[in-house]
Amino acid sequence: MKANELREKDGAELTALLLELRRKQFNMRMQAGSGQPPRPTDIRETRRDIARIKTIIKQKSDVAAGSVK
């Protein structure tokens, strides 16, 4: 998912998407634990998407609080 696409979403959509990706990440960990590991690229993409979303949520909260110069 691209950062520009994420910046267009509001906070509620980002939070819902973050929750969905966290569930996906959990399911991939459980899948790996049961002996059927997911593709490494899927794990990497999910981890990076989560980081991207968390960064954008933080940036939006900083802008709303007025702490960005």
HTML snippet that shows the backbone in 3Dmol.js (N, CA, C, O; Angstrom):
<script src="https://3Dmol.org/build/3Dmol-min.js"></script>
<div id="view" style="width:600px;height:400px;position:relative"></div>
<script>
const pdb = `
ATOM      1  N   MET A   1       0.833  -1.161   0.000  1.00  0.00           N
ATOM      2  CA  MET A   1       0.000   0.000   0.000  1.00  0.00           C
ATOM      3  C   MET A   1       0.888   1.239   0.000  1.00  0.00           C
ATOM      4  O   MET A   1       1.874   1.296   0.735  1.00  0.00           O
ATOM      5  N   LYS A   2       0.556   2.196  -0.792  1.00  0.00           N
ATOM      6  CA  LYS A   2       1.357   3.409  -0.923  1.00  0.00           C
ATOM      7  C   LYS A   2       1.017   4.410   0.178  1.00  0.00           C
ATOM      8  O   LYS A   2      -0.117   4.468   0.653  1.00  0.00           O
ATOM      9  N   ALA A   3       2.001   5.182   0.570  1.00  0.00           N
ATOM     10  CA  ALA A   3       1.810   6.169   1.630  1.00  0.00           C
ATOM     11  C   ALA A   3       0.833   7.262   1.191  1.00  0.00           C
ATOM     12  O   ALA A   3       0.063   7.768   2.008  1.00  0.00           O
ATOM     13  N   ASN A   4       0.859   7.624  -0.082  1.00  0.00           N
ATOM     14  CA  ASN A   4      -0.062   8.657  -0.570  1.00  0.00           C
ATOM     15  C   ASN A   4      -1.508   8.200  -0.444  1.00  0.00           C
ATOM     16  O   ASN A   4      -2.384   8.997  -0.107  1.00  0.00           O
ATOM     17  N   GLU A   5      -1.764   6.931  -0.711  1.00  0.00           N
ATOM     18  CA  GLU A   5      -3.121   6.395  -0.569  1.00  0.00           C
ATOM     19  C   GLU A   5      -3.554   6.436   0.888  1.00  0.00           C
ATOM     20  O   GLU A   5      -4.708   6.737   1.194  1.00  0.00           O
ATOM     21  N   LEU A   6      -2.627   6.133   1.779  1.00  0.00           N
ATOM     22  CA  LEU A   6      -2.956   6.113   3.203  1.00  0.00           C
ATOM     23  C   LEU A   6      -3.206   7.513   3.747  1.00  0.00           C
ATOM     24  O   LEU A   6      -4.051   7.687   4.626  1.00  0.00           O
ATOM     25  N   ARG A   7      -2.495   8.503   3.247  1.00  0.00           N
ATOM     26  CA  ARG A   7      -2.667   9.873   3.741  1.00  0.00           C
ATOM     27  C   ARG A   7      -4.044  10.429   3.401  1.00  0.00           C
ATOM     28  O   ARG A   7      -4.519  11.348   4.068  1.00  0.00           O
ATOM     29  N   GLU A   8      -4.686   9.888   2.379  1.00  0.00           N
ATOM     30  CA  GLU A   8      -6.015  10.354   1.996  1.00  0.00           C
ATOM     31  C   GLU A   8      -7.102   9.828   2.923  1.00  0.00           C
ATOM     32  O   GLU A   8      -8.208  10.367   2.946  1.00  0.00           O
ATOM     33  N   LYS A   9      -6.803   8.791   3.680  1.00  0.00           N
ATOM     34  CA  LYS A   9      -7.785   8.185   4.578  1.00  0.00           C
ATOM     35  C   LYS A   9      -7.822   8.949   5.898  1.00  0.00           C
ATOM     36  O   LYS A   9      -6.847   9.588   6.293  1.00  0.00           O
ATOM     37  N   ASP A  10      -8.975   8.868   6.574  1.00  0.00           N
ATOM     38  CA  ASP A  10      -9.079   9.525   7.876  1.00  0.00           C
ATOM     39  C   ASP A  10      -8.628   8.570   8.977  1.00  0.00           C
ATOM     40  O   ASP A  10      -8.294   7.415   8.713  1.00  0.00           O
ATOM     41  N   GLY A  11      -8.623   9.054  10.186  1.00  0.00           N
ATOM     42  CA  GLY A  11      -8.094   8.297  11.305  1.00  0.00           C
ATOM     43  C   GLY A  11      -8.817   6.984  11.568  1.00  0.00           C
ATOM     44  O   GLY A  11      -8.180   5.981  11.889  1.00  0.00           O
ATOM     45  N   ALA A  12     -10.137   6.977  11.436  1.00  0.00           N
ATOM     46  CA  ALA A  12     -10.909   5.763  11.699  1.00  0.00           C
ATOM     47  C   ALA A  12     -10.593   4.680  10.672  1.00  0.00           C
ATOM     48  O   ALA A  12     -10.476   3.503  11.015  1.00  0.00           O
ATOM     49  N   GLU A  13     -10.456   5.083   9.421  1.00  0.00           N
ATOM     50  CA  GLU A  13     -10.123   4.116   8.369  1.00  0.00           C
ATOM     51  C   GLU A  13      -8.727   3.544   8.584  1.00  0.00           C
ATOM     52  O   GLU A  13      -8.501   2.349   8.397  1.00  0.00           O
ATOM     53  N   LEU A  14      -7.797   4.403   8.977  1.00  0.00           N
ATOM     54  CA  LEU A  14      -6.430   3.945   9.231  1.00  0.00           C
ATOM     55  C   LEU A  14      -6.382   2.980  10.411  1.00  0.00           C
ATOM     56  O   LEU A  14      -5.669   1.976  10.371  1.00  0.00           O
ATOM     57  N   THR A  15      -7.136   3.285  11.450  1.00  0.00           N
ATOM     58  CA  THR A  15      -7.165   2.405  12.616  1.00  0.00           C
ATOM     59  C   THR A  15      -7.755   1.046  12.253  1.00  0.00           C
ATOM     60  O   THR A  15      -7.251   0.011  12.687  1.00  0.00           O
ATOM     61  N   ALA A  16      -8.823   1.051  11.457  1.00  0.00           N
ATOM     62  CA  ALA A  16      -9.441  -0.208  11.032  1.00  0.00           C
ATOM     63  C   ALA A  16      -8.477  -1.013  10.164  1.00  0.00           C
ATOM     64  O   ALA A  16      -8.381  -2.233  10.300  1.00  0.00           O
ATOM     65  N   LEU A  17      -7.778  -0.335   9.288  1.00  0.00           N
ATOM     66  CA  LEU A  17      -6.814  -1.007   8.419  1.00  0.00           C
ATOM     67  C   LEU A  17      -5.647  -1.562   9.234  1.00  0.00           C
ATOM     68  O   LEU A  17      -5.150  -2.651   8.948  1.00  0.00           O
ATOM     69  N   LEU A  18      -5.211  -0.821  10.243  1.00  0.00           N
ATOM     70  CA  LEU A  18      -4.141  -1.286  11.119  1.00  0.00           C
ATOM     71  C   LEU A  18      -4.568  -2.550  11.865  1.00  0.00           C
ATOM     72  O   LEU A  18      -3.787  -3.492  11.990  1.00  0.00           O
ATOM     73  N   LEU A  19      -5.795  -2.569  12.355  1.00  0.00           N
ATOM     74  CA  LEU A  19      -6.306  -3.742  13.055  1.00  0.00           C
ATOM     75  C   LEU A  19      -6.365  -4.951  12.121  1.00  0.00           C
ATOM     76  O   LEU A  19      -6.019  -6.066  12.513  1.00  0.00           O
ATOM     77  N   GLU A  20      -6.801  -4.722  10.895  1.00  0.00           N
ATOM     78  CA  GLU A  20      -6.867  -5.801   9.906  1.00  0.00           C
ATOM     79  C   GLU A  20      -5.481  -6.367   9.598  1.00  0.00           C
ATOM     80  O   GLU A  20      -5.312  -7.583   9.498  1.00  0.00           O
ATOM     81  N   LEU A  21      -4.497  -5.491   9.448  1.00  0.00           N
ATOM     82  CA  LEU A  21      -3.136  -5.945   9.156  1.00  0.00           C
ATOM     83  C   LEU A  21      -2.507  -6.655  10.347  1.00  0.00           C
ATOM     84  O   LEU A  21      -1.736  -7.597  10.168  1.00  0.00           O
ATOM     85  N   ARG A  22      -2.826  -6.216  11.560  1.00  0.00           N
ATOM     86  CA  ARG A  22      -2.317  -6.903  12.743  1.00  0.00           C
ATOM     87  C   ARG A  22      -2.881  -8.324  12.828  1.00  0.00           C
ATOM     88  O   ARG A  22      -2.172  -9.260  13.197  1.00  0.00           O
ATOM     89  N   ARG A  23      -4.167  -8.473  12.481  1.00  0.00           N
ATOM     90  CA  ARG A  23      -4.767  -9.814  12.456  1.00  0.00           C
ATOM     91  C   ARG A  23      -4.106 -10.689  11.399  1.00  0.00           C
ATOM     92  O   ARG A  23      -3.847 -11.871  11.623  1.00  0.00           O
ATOM     93  N   LYS A  24      -3.839 -10.084  10.242  1.00  0.00           N
ATOM     94  CA  LYS A  24      -3.170 -10.824   9.174  1.00  0.00           C
ATOM     95  C   LYS A  24      -1.787 -11.279   9.628  1.00  0.00           C
ATOM     96  O   LYS A  24      -1.384 -12.413   9.368  1.00  0.00           O
ATOM     97  N   GLN A  25      -1.068 -10.400  10.302  1.00  0.00           N
ATOM     98  CA  GLN A  25       0.259 -10.731  10.805  1.00  0.00           C
ATOM     99  C   GLN A  25       0.180 -11.855  11.838  1.00  0.00           C
ATOM    100  O   GLN A  25       1.001 -12.772  11.826  1.00  0.00           O
ATOM    101  N   PHE A  26      -0.797 -11.783  12.719  1.00  0.00           N
ATOM    102  CA  PHE A  26      -0.981 -12.834  13.720  1.00  0.00           C
ATOM    103  C   PHE A  26      -1.276 -14.172  13.049  1.00  0.00           C
ATOM    104  O   PHE A  26      -0.709 -15.199  13.422  1.00  0.00           O
ATOM    105  N   ASN A  27      -2.159 -14.155  12.065  1.00  0.00           N
ATOM    106  CA  ASN A  27      -2.496 -15.389  11.358  1.00  0.00           C
ATOM    107  C   ASN A  27      -1.281 -15.982  10.641  1.00  0.00           C
ATOM    108  O   ASN A  27      -1.125 -17.202  10.588  1.00  0.00           O
ATOM    109  N   MET A  28      -0.434 -15.133  10.099  1.00  0.00           N
ATOM    110  CA  MET A  28       0.775 -15.630   9.451  1.00  0.00           C
ATOM    111  C   MET A  28       1.728 -16.255  10.465  1.00  0.00           C
ATOM    112  O   MET A  28       2.381 -17.255  10.167  1.00  0.00           O
ATOM    113  N   ARG A  29       1.813 -15.670  11.664  1.00  0.00           N
ATOM    114  CA  ARG A  29       2.658 -16.259  12.707  1.00  0.00           C
ATOM    115  C   ARG A  29       2.115 -17.614  13.149  1.00  0.00           C
ATOM    116  O   ARG A  29       2.883 -18.550  13.373  1.00  0.00           O
ATOM    117  N   MET A  30       0.809 -17.721  13.273  1.00  0.00           N
ATOM    118  CA  MET A  30       0.199 -18.998  13.655  1.00  0.00           C
ATOM    119  C   MET A  30       0.402 -20.047  12.552  1.00  0.00           C
ATOM    120  O   MET A  30       0.642 -21.222  12.829  1.00  0.00           O
ATOM    121  N   GLN A  31       0.300 -19.601  11.316  1.00  0.00           N
ATOM    122  CA  GLN A  31       0.513 -20.485  10.174  1.00  0.00           C
ATOM    123  C   GLN A  31       1.952 -21.002  10.183  1.00  0.00           C
ATOM    124  O   GLN A  31       2.186 -22.182   9.920  1.00  0.00           O
ATOM    125  N   ALA A  32       2.897 -20.144  10.476  1.00  0.00           N
ATOM    126  CA  ALA A  32       4.300 -20.561  10.531  1.00  0.00           C
ATOM    127  C   ALA A  32       4.530 -21.518  11.692  1.00  0.00           C
ATOM    128  O   ALA A  32       5.330 -22.447  11.587  1.00  0.00           O
ATOM    129  N   GLY A  33       3.840 -21.295  12.783  1.00  0.00           N
ATOM    130  CA  GLY A  33       3.990 -22.161  13.937  1.00  0.00           C
ATOM    131  C   GLY A  33       3.426 -23.555  13.716  1.00  0.00           C
ATOM    132  O   GLY A  33       3.860 -24.516  14.352  1.00  0.00           O
ATOM    133  N   SER A  34       2.461 -23.663  12.817  1.00  0.00           N
ATOM    134  CA  SER A  34       1.855 -24.968  12.552  1.00  0.00           C
ATOM    135  C   SER A  34       2.609 -25.737  11.478  1.00  0.00           C
ATOM    136  O   SER A  34       2.182 -26.821  11.079  1.00  0.00           O
ATOM    137  N   GLY A  35       3.711 -25.198  11.011  1.00  0.00           N
ATOM    138  CA  GLY A  35       4.548 -25.921  10.059  1.00  0.00           C
ATOM    139  C   GLY A  35       4.332 -25.551   8.604  1.00  0.00           C
ATOM    140  O   GLY A  35       4.928 -26.157   7.714  1.00  0.00           O
ATOM    141  N   GLN A  36       3.491 -24.568   8.354  1.00  0.00           N
ATOM    142  CA  GLN A  36       3.246 -24.151   6.971  1.00  0.00           C
ATOM    143  C   GLN A  36       3.583 -22.654   6.869  1.00  0.00           C
ATOM    144  O   GLN A  36       2.682 -21.815   6.894  1.00  0.00           O
ATOM    145  N   PRO A  37       4.850 -22.326   6.756  1.00  0.00           N
ATOM    146  CA  PRO A  37       5.231 -20.912   6.781  1.00  0.00           C
ATOM    147  C   PRO A  37       4.740 -20.153   5.544  1.00  0.00           C
ATOM    148  O   PRO A  37       4.778 -20.673   4.429  1.00  0.00           O
ATOM    149  N   PRO A  38       4.279 -18.913   5.760  1.00  0.00           N
ATOM    150  CA  PRO A  38       3.872 -18.078   4.625  1.00  0.00           C
ATOM    151  C   PRO A  38       5.103 -17.585   3.875  1.00  0.00           C
ATOM    152  O   PRO A  38       6.234 -17.737   4.336  1.00  0.00           O
ATOM    153  N   ARG A  39       4.860 -16.999   2.725  1.00  0.00           N
ATOM    154  CA  ARG A  39       5.967 -16.462   1.941  1.00  0.00           C
ATOM    155  C   ARG A  39       6.629 -15.319   2.707  1.00  0.00           C
ATOM    156  O   ARG A  39       5.942 -14.492   3.306  1.00  0.00           O
ATOM    157  N   PRO A  40       7.950 -15.271   2.689  1.00  0.00           N
ATOM    158  CA  PRO A  40       8.658 -14.202   3.402  1.00  0.00           C
ATOM    159  C   PRO A  40       8.285 -12.810   2.911  1.00  0.00           C
ATOM    160  O   PRO A  40       8.278 -11.859   3.693  1.00  0.00           O
ATOM    161  N   THR A  41       7.974 -12.679   1.623  1.00  0.00           N
ATOM    162  CA  THR A  41       7.602 -11.358   1.113  1.00  0.00           C
ATOM    163  C   THR A  41       6.279 -10.888   1.695  1.00  0.00           C
ATOM    164  O   THR A  41       6.091  -9.688   1.897  1.00  0.00           O
ATOM    165  N   ASP A  42       5.355 -11.810   1.972  1.00  0.00           N
ATOM    166  CA  ASP A  42       4.085 -11.432   2.587  1.00  0.00           C
ATOM    167  C   ASP A  42       4.306 -10.907   3.998  1.00  0.00           C
ATOM    168  O   ASP A  42       3.688  -9.925   4.408  1.00  0.00           O
ATOM    169  N   ILE A  43       5.187 -11.564   4.731  1.00  0.00           N
ATOM    170  CA  ILE A  43       5.495 -11.124   6.096  1.00  0.00           C
ATOM    171  C   ILE A  43       6.114  -9.736   6.067  1.00  0.00           C
ATOM    172  O   ILE A  43       5.734  -8.858   6.842  1.00  0.00           O
ATOM    173  N   ARG A  44       7.063  -9.546   5.173  1.00  0.00           N
ATOM    174  CA  ARG A  44       7.766  -8.266   5.059  1.00  0.00           C
ATOM    175  C   ARG A  44       6.812  -7.146   4.657  1.00  0.00           C
ATOM    176  O   ARG A  44       6.842  -6.064   5.245  1.00  0.00           O
ATOM    177  N   GLU A  45       5.968  -7.397   3.663  1.00  0.00           N
ATOM    178  CA  GLU A  45       5.020  -6.373   3.215  1.00  0.00           C
ATOM    179  C   GLU A  45       4.051  -5.986   4.323  1.00  0.00           C
ATOM    180  O   GLU A  45       3.763  -4.805   4.519  1.00  0.00           O
ATOM    181  N   THR A  46       3.554  -6.969   5.037  1.00  0.00           N
ATOM    182  CA  THR A  46       2.612  -6.690   6.116  1.00  0.00           C
ATOM    183  C   THR A  46       3.279  -5.869   7.210  1.00  0.00           C
ATOM    184  O   THR A  46       2.696  -4.907   7.708  1.00  0.00           O
ATOM    185  N   ARG A  47       4.494  -6.244   7.584  1.00  0.00           N
ATOM    186  CA  ARG A  47       5.214  -5.514   8.625  1.00  0.00           C
ATOM    187  C   ARG A  47       5.461  -4.059   8.199  1.00  0.00           C
ATOM    188  O   ARG A  47       5.317  -3.139   9.004  1.00  0.00           O
ATOM    189  N   ARG A  48       5.826  -3.867   6.959  1.00  0.00           N
ATOM    190  CA  ARG A  48       6.093  -2.508   6.473  1.00  0.00           C
ATOM    191  C   ARG A  48       4.820  -1.688   6.344  1.00  0.00           C
ATOM    192  O   ARG A  48       4.827  -0.487   6.615  1.00  0.00           O
ATOM    193  N   ASP A  49       3.720  -2.325   5.932  1.00  0.00           N
ATOM    194  CA  ASP A  49       2.441  -1.616   5.855  1.00  0.00           C
ATOM    195  C   ASP A  49       1.992  -1.157   7.242  1.00  0.00           C
ATOM    196  O   ASP A  49       1.478  -0.050   7.401  1.00  0.00           O
ATOM    197  N   ILE A  50       2.189  -2.011   8.234  1.00  0.00           N
ATOM    198  CA  ILE A  50       1.836  -1.636   9.610  1.00  0.00           C
ATOM    199  C   ILE A  50       2.660  -0.434  10.044  1.00  0.00           C
ATOM    200  O   ILE A  50       2.124   0.506  10.631  1.00  0.00           O
ATOM    201  N   ALA A  51       3.946  -0.454   9.764  1.00  0.00           N
ATOM    202  CA  ALA A  51       4.819   0.671  10.132  1.00  0.00           C
ATOM    203  C   ALA A  51       4.405   1.944   9.408  1.00  0.00           C
ATOM    204  O   ALA A  51       4.408   3.025   9.997  1.00  0.00           O
ATOM    205  N   ARG A  52       4.049   1.821   8.139  1.00  0.00           N
ATOM    206  CA  ARG A  52       3.605   2.982   7.354  1.00  0.00           C
ATOM    207  C   ARG A  52       2.351   3.600   7.962  1.00  0.00           C
ATOM    208  O   ARG A  52       2.256   4.818   8.112  1.00  0.00           O
ATOM    209  N   ILE A  53       1.400   2.754   8.305  1.00  0.00           N
ATOM    210  CA  ILE A  53       0.139   3.249   8.864  1.00  0.00           C
ATOM    211  C   ILE A  53       0.382   3.910  10.212  1.00  0.00           C
ATOM    212  O   ILE A  53      -0.168   4.977  10.485  1.00  0.00           O
ATOM    213  N   LYS A  54       1.195   3.294  11.053  1.00  0.00           N
ATOM    214  CA  LYS A  54       1.479   3.873  12.360  1.00  0.00           C
ATOM    215  C   LYS A  54       2.181   5.223  12.220  1.00  0.00           C
ATOM    216  O   LYS A  54       1.916   6.145  12.991  1.00  0.00           O
ATOM    217  N   THR A  55       3.070   5.339  11.241  1.00  0.00           N
ATOM    218  CA  THR A  55       3.766   6.605  11.006  1.00  0.00           C
ATOM    219  C   THR A  55       2.788   7.692  10.582  1.00  0.00           C
ATOM    220  O   THR A  55       2.866   8.821  11.067  1.00  0.00           O
ATOM    221  N   ILE A  56       1.878   7.362   9.690  1.00  0.00           N
ATOM    222  CA  ILE A  56       0.920   8.355   9.199  1.00  0.00           C
ATOM    223  C   ILE A  56      -0.054   8.751  10.302  1.00  0.00           C
ATOM    224  O   ILE A  56      -0.418   9.922  10.410  1.00  0.00           O
ATOM    225  N   ILE A  57      -0.479   7.799  11.119  1.00  0.00           N
ATOM    226  CA  ILE A  57      -1.355   8.137  12.247  1.00  0.00           C
ATOM    227  C   ILE A  57      -0.633   9.101  13.186  1.00  0.00           C
ATOM    228  O   ILE A  57      -1.228  10.069  13.657  1.00  0.00           O
ATOM    229  N   LYS A  58       0.639   8.843  13.457  1.00  0.00           N
ATOM    230  CA  LYS A  58       1.431   9.715  14.329  1.00  0.00           C
ATOM    231  C   LYS A  58       1.586  11.108  13.716  1.00  0.00           C
ATOM    232  O   LYS A  58       1.463  12.113  14.417  1.00  0.00           O
ATOM    233  N   GLN A  59       1.853  11.169  12.417  1.00  0.00           N
ATOM    234  CA  GLN A  59       1.992  12.461  11.747  1.00  0.00           C
ATOM    235  C   GLN A  59       0.695  13.248  11.820  1.00  0.00           C
ATOM    236  O   GLN A  59       0.713  14.454  12.067  1.00  0.00           O
ATOM    237  N   LYS A  60      -0.433  12.574  11.605  1.00  0.00           N
ATOM    238  CA  LYS A  60      -1.722  13.269  11.657  1.00  0.00           C
ATOM    239  C   LYS A  60      -2.033  13.763  13.062  1.00  0.00           C
ATOM    240  O   LYS A  60      -2.605  14.841  13.227  1.00  0.00           O
ATOM    241  N   SER A  61      -1.662  12.989  14.077  1.00  0.00           N
ATOM    242  CA  SER A  61      -1.921  13.427  15.447  1.00  0.00           C
ATOM    243  C   SER A  61      -1.016  14.608  15.799  1.00  0.00           C
ATOM    244  O   SER A  61      -1.435  15.508  16.527  1.00  0.00           O
ATOM    245  N   ASP A  62       0.216  14.616  15.294  1.00  0.00           N
ATOM    246  CA  ASP A  62       1.126  15.745  15.535  1.00  0.00           C
ATOM    247  C   ASP A  62       0.607  17.016  14.877  1.00  0.00           C
ATOM    248  O   ASP A  62       0.682  18.097  15.462  1.00  0.00           O
ATOM    249  N   VAL A  63       0.084  16.890  13.668  1.00  0.00           N
ATOM    250  CA  VAL A  63      -0.458  18.049  12.968  1.00  0.00           C
ATOM    251  C   VAL A  63      -1.684  18.574  13.710  1.00  0.00           C
ATOM    252  O   VAL A  63      -1.852  19.785  13.854  1.00  0.00           O
ATOM    253  N   ALA A  64      -2.539  17.668  14.179  1.00  0.00           N
ATOM    254  CA  ALA A  64      -3.738  18.083  14.899  1.00  0.00           C
ATOM    255  C   ALA A  64      -3.386  18.756  16.226  1.00  0.00           C
ATOM    256  O   ALA A  64      -4.077  19.677  16.663  1.00  0.00           O
ATOM    257  N   ALA A  65      -2.322  18.300  16.857  1.00  0.00           N
ATOM    258  CA  ALA A  65      -1.901  18.882  18.122  1.00  0.00           C
ATOM    259  C   ALA A  65      -1.120  20.175  17.908  1.00  0.00           C
ATOM    260  O   ALA A  65      -0.938  20.949  18.847  1.00  0.00           O
ATOM    261  N   GLY A  66      -0.665  20.413  16.701  1.00  0.00           N
ATOM    262  CA  GLY A  66       0.068  21.628  16.403  1.00  0.00           C
ATOM    263  C   GLY A  66       1.532  21.573  16.779  1.00  0.00           C
ATOM    264  O   GLY A  66       2.179  22.612  16.916  1.00  0.00           O
ATOM    265  N   SER A  67       2.063  20.373  16.947  1.00  0.00           N
ATOM    266  CA  SER A  67       3.461  20.272  17.363  1.00  0.00           C
ATOM    267  C   SER A  67       4.431  20.168  16.195  1.00  0.00           C
ATOM    268  O   SER A  67       5.643  20.085  16.398  1.00  0.00           O
ATOM    269  N   VAL A  68       3.903  20.171  14.970  1.00  0.00           N
ATOM    270  CA  VAL A  68       4.766  20.133  13.795  1.00  0.00           C
ATOM    271  C   VAL A  68       5.108  21.559  13.394  1.00  0.00           C
ATOM    272  O   VAL A  68       4.231  22.421  13.329  1.00  0.00           O
ATOM    273  N   LYS A  69       6.385  21.805  13.127  1.00  0.00           N
ATOM    274  CA  LYS A  69       6.809  23.166  12.759  1.00  0.00           C
ATOM    275  C   LYS A  69       6.713  23.376  11.282  1.00  0.00           C
ATOM    276  O   LYS A  69       7.028  24.459  10.790  1.00  0.00           O
TER     277      LYS A  69
END
`;
const viewer = $3Dmol.createViewer("view");
viewer.addModel(pdb, "pdb");
viewer.setStyle({}, {cartoon: {color: "spectrum"}});
viewer.zoomTo();
viewer.render();
</script>
